[in-house]
Amino acid sequence: MSKEKIRVLLVEDNPTDALIVKKKLQRDNSFDYDITHVVSGEDGIITLEKGAFDIALLDYNLPKKSGLETLREVIKKAIKTPIVMITGQGDEAVAAQLMKEGAFDYLPKREGYEDSVPLMIRKTIAEYRSRLEREEFRKEIALKKDELEKTNKKLMELDRMKSDFVANVVHELRTPLTIIKGNIDNIFEGYAGEVQPKQKEILGDIFKVSERLTRLVNDLLDLSKIESGKMQLKKEGLDIKELAEEVLKGFEKLARDKGIGVKKEFPDSKVMISADRDKLTQVFVNLIGNAMKFTDKGGIALRLVELQDEVQVDIQDTGPGMTNKETEKIFDKFVRVLAEKKEGTGLGLPIAKDIITLHKGRIRVESSPGKGSNFIFNLPR
C-alpha cells in the first residue's frame, strides 16, 4: 500500500541539524516525505510562495531574517501552511509569543529533539486538517444561515403581503355582506311586500349562507389581526364562571334540538380573572360550538377548576374523537378534522389558540377515536 506523500519545507541554517532531521524523516514509515531544505528565512518565504507545502519546520535562530521575523511575514502574506517553530531558547515566554504570532506549534531544540520531529509532523498535519475541516464546516453553516435568513425574510414579506391582501379583501366584503343581510331581513319581514311561505323558506336559506360568509369574513379578519400583531386585548376583571354560563345559555336550544345533554361543573363562588371579555367569549363560542357540532348523542360537559395561579377550563364532548395524527394538526389554520361531515372554515380553533396565547395561557386537546374529545385551556388569574 502506497504511503501518502507529504511535502515538508525545512528552514535550517545548520547543515548538520538539517541532515539529522532529513535522515530521521527518511526512516519514518508514516508518510512518503518530500523534503525541501533552505538555509534562510528569505529563501523560506520565496519557496513557500512558489509551491504548496503540507508543513514548514522553521528554525528560530536564522541569520539576517530571524525565525520570528520570517513567521510574521509568512502570516502577513497569508500563506496557508502550518508553521512549526524549532527553538533552542528553552523559554516558555518565547514559545507563548511564537504561538501568539501565528505558529501552529513549536518544538524545543534540545538534545535528541529530532526524534520528536516525525511525531510533531503527524500531530500537526492531523490537527491542521481537522481545523480546516471545522473552518469549512463553519463557512458552510454561515452560508446556509445567510441563505435561510434571506429565504425567511422573503417568506415573511410574502406572509405580510398575504395578510395585507386578506385584510383588504375582508374589509371590502364586510360592507356588501352587511347590506345583503339587511335587505334580506327587510324582505323577510315584509317591508317590500307580502312574502309567501316558499319565498320565506328560500330567503331563510339565503340568510343562513350570508351568515356563514359573515362568520368566515370575521374569522379571516381576526386571523389577519393576530398574524400582523394588531389584535389588542382590552383586559378587565371578569368572572369567568359567569361568562361561561352566559355563553352556554346561548347553546341550550341547539342542545335540545339535537337531544344531547349539557353538564356543567362550576365552583360555587365567583372565579375572577383578568381577560378580554369579547375575545374570551369568542373562545368559549368556538370550543362549545365545536363540541356541539360533533356530538350527536350523549352530551357535553363544561368544567371550571381553580388552581393556585390559574384557572383551567375543560370542554368535553362525546363525539367521534380523533387520532393522535388528527390532534397534532387540530390547531393548524384551515385544517378541519372530519371536514367531509361538518361545515366550518378551519379557523375557529387556531383563533381560539391564538387568543389564549395572547392571554399568556395555553390550550391543548385530549382525544381518542370513539371516546370523544376534551379541549383544555388554562389562563393566569
HUJO-V731220 format. One record per backbone hydrogen bond with DSSP energy under -1.0 kcal/mol. CO is the residue of the C=O (numbers start at 1). NH is the residue of the N-H. Records with the same first field share a line. If there is no record, write none. Layout:
CO: NH / NH
This chain:
4: 32
6: 34
7: 54 / 55
8: 36
9: 57
10: 38
11: 59
14: 18
15: 19
16: 20
17: 21
18: 22
19: 23
20: 24
21: 25
22: 26
23: 27
32: 6
34: 8
36: 10
38: 12
40: 44
41: 45
42: 46
43: 47
44: 48
45: 49
46: 50
47: 51
55: 9
56: 84
57: 11
58: 86
60: 62 / 67
63: 65
66: 70
67: 71
68: 72
69: 73
70: 74
71: 75
72: 76
73: 77
74: 79
75: 78
79: 81
82: 56
83: 104 / 105
84: 58
85: 107
86: 60
87: 109
91: 95
92: 96
93: 97
94: 98
95: 99
96: 100
97: 101
98: 103
105: 85
107: 87
108: 110
110: 113
112: 115
113: 116
116: 120
117: 121
118: 122
119: 123
120: 124
121: 125
122: 126
123: 127
124: 128
125: 129
126: 130
127: 131
128: 132
129: 133
130: 134
131: 135
132: 136
133: 137
134: 138
135: 139
136: 140
137: 141
138: 142
139: 143
140: 144
141: 145
142: 146
143: 147
144: 148
145: 149
146: 150
147: 151
148: 152
149: 153
150: 154
151: 155
152: 156
153: 157
154: 158
155: 159
156: 160
157: 161
158: 162
159: 163
160: 164
161: 165
162: 166
163: 167
164: 168
165: 169
166: 170
167: 171
168: 172
169: 173
170: 174
173: 177
174: 178
175: 179
176: 180
177: 181
178: 182
179: 183
180: 184
181: 185
182: 186
183: 187
184: 188
185: 189
186: 191
187: 190
190: 193
196: 200
197: 201
198: 202
199: 203
200: 204
201: 205
202: 206
203: 207
204: 208
205: 209
206: 210
207: 211
208: 212
209: 213
210: 214
211: 215
212: 216
213: 217
214: 218
215: 219
216: 220
217: 221
218: 222
219: 223
220: 224
221: 225
222: 226
223: 227
224: 228
225: 230 / 231
226: 229
236: 275
238: 273
239: 243
240: 244
241: 245
242: 246
243: 247
244: 248
245: 249
248: 251
249: 252
251: 255
252: 256
253: 257
254: 258
255: 259 / 260
261: 300
263: 302
265: 304
271: 240
273: 238
275: 236
276: 280
277: 281
278: 282
279: 283
280: 284
281: 285
282: 286
283: 287
284: 288
285: 289
286: 290
287: 291
288: 292
289: 293
290: 294
298: 261
300: 263
301: 316
302: 265
303: 314
305: 312
309: 381
310: 307
311: 379
312: 305
313: 377
314: 303
315: 375
316: 301
320: 370
323: 327
324: 328
329: 332
332: 335
336: 339
338: 341 / 342
346: 334
347: 351
348: 352
349: 353
350: 354
351: 355
352: 356
353: 357
354: 358
355: 359
356: 361
357: 360
362: 378
364: 376
366: 374
368: 371
372: 368
373: 317
374: 366
375: 315
376: 364
377: 313
378: 362
379: 311
